Amino acid sequence: MKPICVMTVAGSDSGGGAGIQGDLKTFSALGVYGTSVITAVTAQNTMGIRSVQGIDPKIVKDQLESILEDFPIAGIKVGMLHTVSIIETIVSVLKERITCPIVVDPVMLSSSGTSITTDEGMDFMKRELFPLVQLVTPNIPEMEYLTHQVIQSEEDMLRSCEGLYDDIHTPILLKGGHRKDKPCDILYEGEAFHYFDSSFIKTHNDHGTGCALSSSITAYLAQGETLIKSVEMGKHYVTNCLAYSYPLGTGHGPINHFWMDKR
């Protein structure tokens, strides 16, 4: 039986915990075949990002078209896009070719606080890319940027979801991990809110958490699960990635994408 094929469109993480490398590990752990489109190369380790170099948009387009011409892609995760020209390229191809579920993780800052997508790029992404996809998965700092609202409470989270949905008409999964009181994620589909609670796991080894959540949701959607079930299963997967994470390096170590095999 042929495996289900999925794609990640994101930046390369030289430390291996997030980005393209993290997404491919997630796909493998969840039993789907991962392909990749690299949009940028980063020089980074557990201490942070040293430098970023965007890929020529023509090469990005060639990667996309090469994969779509040869693989039956059933789901796409989009992460770091870095520049407006790269986002324009992605949007132009997706508009013409894609009918499968797309999940966008609007990466703006690394976990160390380094900016990896330009302000202009984020604005363009919100305007042109978000309306094309099935789910957007911002964390609280990204949501504050996208909505120009301060988010400190559950009520703030709900209000920001409603505001962004009115702009993009796309389901939103607002990740609550930055809230110290209650790390609850909230899914808003335009009519109802769905809550995904989890216990707070105290660890410094959390690099790649957001990438793993968006790519795991993509993998489950590609396998035919509903959006709510995909989020629920993705949350379970990532919670255990954190619980069994690695103490590598001297900064934020990586999560354990293969915890199911290594418990």
For each residue, the residues with C-beta under 8 A, 3 or more apart:
1:
2: 72
3: 31 32 33
4: 31 32 33 74 75 222 223
5: 32 33 34 35 71 72 73 74 222
6: 27 32 33 34 35 73 74 75 76 77 218 219 222
7: 34 35 36 37 67 71 73 75 76 77
8: 20 23 24 27 34 35 36 37 76 77 78 79 215 218
9: 36 37 39 64 76 77 78 79 81 90
10: 19 20 23 36 37 38 39 77 78 79 80 107 211
11: 19 20 38 39 40 41 42 52 79 80 82 107 116
12: 19 20 21 38 40 41 42
13: 16 17 18 19 20 21 22 42 44 208
14: 41 42 43 44 45
15: 18 44 45 46 207 249 254
16: 13 21 22 254
17: 13 21 22 46 207 208 253 254 255
18: 13 15 21 22 111 207 208 210 211 254
19: 10 11 12 13 22 23 42 79 80 208 211
20: 8 10 11 12 13 23 24 36 38
21: 12 13 16 17 18 24 25
22: 13 16 17 18 19 25 26 208 211 212 215 254 255 257
23: 8 10 19 20 26 27 34 36 77 79 211 212 215
24: 8 20 21 27 28 34 36
25: 21 22 28 29 257 258
26: 22 23 29 30 211 212 215 216 219 237 257
27: 6 8 23 24 30 32 33 34 215 219
28: 24 25 31 32 34 257 258
29: 25 26 237 257 258 260 261
30: 26 27 216 219 220 237
31: 3 4 28 219 223
32: 3 4 5 6 27 28 74 75 219 222 223
33: 3 4 5 6 27 71
34: 5 6 7 8 23 24 27 28
35: 5 6 7 8 67 71 73
36: 7 8 9 10 20 23 24 63
37: 7 8 9 10 60 63 64 67
38: 10 11 12 20 41 55 60 63
39: 9 10 11 54 55 60 80 81 82 86 90
40: 11 12 52 53 54 55 80 81 82 86 116
41: 11 12 14 38 52 53 55
42: 11 12 13 14 19 49 50 51 52 53 116
43: 14 49 50 51 52
44: 13 14 15 48 49 50 110
45: 14 15 48 50 249 251
46: 15 17 207 248 249 250 251 252 253 254
47: 112 249 250 251
48: 44 45 110 112 113 114 251
49: 42 43 44 52 110 112 114 116
50: 42 43 44 45
51: 42 43
52: 11 40 41 42 43 49 82 114 116
53: 40 41 42
54: 39 40 82 83 86
55: 38 39 40 41 59 60 86
56: 59 60
57: 60 61 83 85 86 88 89
58: 61 62 89
59: 55 56 62 63
60: 37 38 39 55 56 57 63 64 86 89 90
61: 57 58 64 65 89 92 93
62: 58 59 65 66
63: 36 37 38 59 60 66 67
64: 9 37 60 61 67 68 89 90 93
65: 61 62 68 69 93
66: 62 63 69 70
67: 7 35 37 63 64 70 71 73
68: 64 65 71 73 93 97 98
69: 65 66
70: 66 67
71: 5 7 33 35 67 68
72: 2 5
73: 5 6 7 35 67 68 76 98 100
74: 4 5 6 32 100 101 222 223
75: 4 6 7 32 100 101 102 103 218 219 221 222
76: 6 7 8 9 73 94 98 100 101 102 103 218
77: 6 7 8 9 10 23 102 103 104 105 214 215 217 218
78: 8 9 10 81 90 102 103 104 105 129 133
79: 8 9 10 11 19 23 104 105 107 211 214
80: 10 11 19 39 40 107 116 117
81: 9 39 40 78 86 87 90 107 117 121 125
82: 11 39 40 52 54 86 116 117 118 121
83: 54 57 86 87 118 121
84: 87 88 118 120 121 124
85: 57 88 89
86: 39 40 54 55 57 60 81 82 83 89 90 121
87: 81 83 84 90 91 121 124 125 128 129
88: 57 84 85 91 92 124 128
89: 57 58 60 61 64 85 86 92 93
90: 9 39 60 64 78 81 86 87 93 94 129
91: 87 88 94 95 128 129 132
92: 61 88 89 95 96
93: 61 64 65 68 89 90 96 97 98
94: 76 90 91 97 98 102 129 132
95: 91 92 98 132
96: 92 93
97: 68 93 94
98: 68 73 76 93 94 95 102 132
99:
100: 73 74 75 76 222
101: 74 75 76 134 135 218 221 222
102: 75 76 77 78 94 98 132 133 134 135
103: 75 76 77 78 133 134 135 136 137 214 215 217 218 221
104: 77 78 79 125 129 130 133 135 136 137 214
105: 77 78 79 136 137 138 210 211 213 214
106: 117 122 125 126 130 136 137 138 142 146
107: 10 11 79 80 81 110 116 117 142 210
108: 115 116 117 122 141 142 145
109: 113 114 115 116 141 142
110: 44 48 49 107 113 114 116
111: 18 206 207 252
112: 47 48 49 251 252
113: 48 109 110
114: 48 49 52 109 110
115: 108 109 118
116: 11 40 42 49 52 80 82 107 108 109 110
117: 80 81 82 106 107 108 121 122 125
118: 82 83 84 115 121 122
119: 122 123
120: 84 123 124
121: 81 82 83 84 86 87 117 118 124 125
122: 106 108 117 118 119 125 126 145 146
123: 119 120 126 127
124: 84 87 88 120 121 127 128 129
125: 81 87 104 106 117 121 122 128 129 130
126: 106 122 123 129 130 146 167 168
127: 123 124 130
128: 87 88 91 124 125 131 132
129: 78 87 90 91 94 104 124 125 126 132 133
130: 104 106 125 126 127 133 136 167 168 170
131: 128 168 169 170
132: 91 94 95 98 102 128 129
133: 78 102 103 104 129 130 136 170
134: 101 102 103 170 171 221 227
135: 101 102 103 104 170 171 172 173 217 227
136: 103 104 105 106 130 133 164 168 170 171 172 173
137: 103 104 105 106 172 173 175 210 213 214 217
138: 105 106 142 143 146 172 174 175
139: 142 143 174 175 177 178 210
140: 143 144 151 157 174 175 176 177 178 179
141: 108 109 144 145 178
142: 106 107 108 109 138 139 145 146
143: 138 139 140 146 147 149 151 157 160 164 174
144: 140 141 147 148 149 150 151 160
145: 108 122 141 142 148
146: 106 122 126 138 142 143 164
147: 143 144 160 163 164
148: 144 145
149: 143 144 156 159 160 163
150: 144 156
151: 140 143 144 156 157 160
152: 156
153: 156 157
154: 157 158 182 184 186
155: 158 159
156: 149 150 151 152 153 159 160
157: 140 143 151 153 154 160 161 174 176 186
158: 154 155 161 162 186 188 193
159: 149 155 156 162 163
160: 143 144 147 149 151 156 157 163 164 174
161: 157 158 164 165 172 174 186 188 193
162: 158 159 165 166 188
163: 147 149 159 160 166 167
164: 136 143 146 147 160 161 167 168 172
165: 161 162 168 169 170 171 172 188 190
166: 162 163 169
167: 126 130 163 164
168: 126 130 131 136 164 165 172
169: 131 165 166 190
170: 130 131 133 134 135 136 165
171: 134 135 136 165 187 188 189 190 227
172: 135 136 137 138 161 164 165 168 187 188
173: 135 136 137 185 186 187 217 231
174: 138 139 140 143 157 160 161 185 186 187 188
175: 137 138 139 140 178 185 210 213
176: 140 157 179 182 183 184 185 186
177: 139 140 183 185 209
178: 139 140 141 175
179: 140 176 182 183 184
180: 200
181:
182: 154 176 179 197
183: 176 177 179 198 199 200
184: 154 176 179 195 196 197 198
185: 173 174 175 176 177 195 196 198 231 235
186: 154 157 158 161 173 174 176 193 194 195 196
187: 171 172 173 174 193 194 195 196 227 228 231
188: 158 161 162 165 171 172 174 192 193 194
189: 171 192 194 227
190: 165 169 171
191:
192: 188 189
193: 158 161 186 187 188
194: 186 187 188 189 228 231
195: 184 185 186 187
196: 184 185 186 187 231 232 235
197: 182 184
198: 183 184 185 235 239
199: 183 239
200: 180 183
201: 239 242 243
202:
203: 206 242 243 245
204: 247 251 252 253
205: 242 245 246 247 248 252 253 254 255
206: 111 203 209 242 245 252 253 255
207: 15 17 18 46 111 251 252 253 254 255
208: 13 17 18 19 22 211 212 241 254 255 257
209: 177 206 212 213 238 241 242 255
210: 18 105 107 137 139 175 213 214
211: 10 18 19 22 23 26 79 105 208 214 215
212: 22 23 26 208 209 215 216 237 238 241 255 257
213: 105 137 175 209 210 216 217 234 235 238
214: 77 79 103 104 105 137 210 211 217 218 234
215: 8 22 23 26 27 77 103 211 212 218 219
216: 26 30 212 213 219 220 233 234 237 238
217: 77 103 135 137 173 213 214 220 221 230 231 234
218: 6 8 75 76 77 101 103 214 215 221 222
219: 6 26 27 30 31 32 75 215 216 222 223
220: 30 216 217 223 225 229 230 233 234
221: 75 101 103 134 217 218 224 225 227 230
222: 4 5 6 32 74 75 100 101 218 219
223: 4 31 32 74 219 220
224: 221
225: 220 221 229 230 233
226: 229 230
227: 134 135 171 187 189 221 230 231
228: 187 194 231 232
229: 220 225 226 232 233
230: 217 220 221 225 226 227 233 234
231: 173 185 187 194 196 217 227 228 234 235
232: 196 228 229 235 236
233: 216 220 225 229 230 236 237
234: 213 214 216 217 220 230 231 237 238
235: 185 196 198 213 231 232 238 239
236: 232 233 239 240
237: 26 29 30 212 216 233 234 240 241
238: 209 212 213 216 234 235 241 242 255
239: 198 199 201 235 236 242 243
240: 236 237 243 244 256 259 260
241: 208 209 212 237 238 244 245 255 256 257 259
242: 201 203 205 206 209 238 239 245 255
243: 201 203 239 240 259
244: 240 241 256 259 262 263
245: 203 205 206 241 242 253 254 255 256
246: 205 253 254 255 256
247: 204 205 253
248: 46 205 253 254
249: 15 45 46 47 252 253
250: 46 47
251: 45 46 47 48 112 204 207
252: 46 111 112 204 205 206 207 249
253: 17 46 204 205 206 207 245 246 247 248 249
254: 15 16 17 18 22 46 205 207 208 245 246 248 257
255: 17 22 205 206 207 208 209 212 238 241 242 245 246
256: 240 241 244 245 246 259 262
257: 22 25 26 28 29 208 212 241 254
258: 25 28 29 261 262
259: 240 241 243 244 256 262 263
260: 29 240 263
261: 29 258
262: 244 256 258 259
263: 244 259 260
